[in-house]
Amino acid sequence: MAVLPDLLPTSESVAADPAPADFTELLEGAYALGEMIKRSALADDYVYWKRQVEQDPEAGRLKVQLAKAKERFEECERFGRFHPDYNEALDRVYAVQAELDRLESVRRYKIAESGLDQLLYEISSTLASAVSDSVKVPDPVRGEASGGCGSGGACSCGGGGCG
């Protein structure tokens, strides 16, 4: 990753200066990294397509329909799958969501969001593994932490979660 080498210390610099980093230094590095991410092409693309979705009248109309469909489904869901309108309400949510996903602005926004998520995941993984192999990092695909005891990895920490 081209972003990280400038901000993270190298093994040579750590060996030359074994003193622990000051908290202020760490925060400054984090803010600098955040600024670099905000100026990246991925972030620009994300912001551009987010605005396009916000300005798209069809997307706005469908978002209102989707909110109403979800609200109706939640009403049915309170009574379980045996509610007479449960399947109809669920099908309506899926139909409106599919219609929304067919809009170019929404499709492009989701692609941009996924790219930015992947960048943030890679940066988080790089930072976490620089600290320890057992540090957990949220996985954007599965929505859960990866690495460490909770993931079934072999961290040897004795926490009981590893095989």
Long-range contacts (C-beta under 8 A, 24 or more apart in sequence): 1-122, 1-123, 1-126, 3-33, 3-36, 3-37, 3-40, 3-123, 4-33, 4-123, 4-126, 4-127, 7-32, 7-33, 7-36, 8-126, 8-127, 8-130, 33-123, 37-119, 37-120, 37-123, 40-119, 42-112, 42-115, 42-116, 42-119, 43-116, 45-112, 45-115, 45-116, 46-109, 46-112, 46-113, 46-115, 46-116, 48-112, 49-105, 49-108, 49-109, 49-111, 49-112, 49-113, 50-109, 50-112, 52-105, 52-108, 52-109, 53-103, 53-105, 53-106, 53-109, 56-103, 56-105, 56-106, 58-103, 59-100, 59-103, 59-105, 59-106, 62-96, 62-99, 62-100, 62-103, 63-100, 65-96, 66-93, 66-96, 66-97, 66-100, 69-93, 69-95, 69-96, 114-140
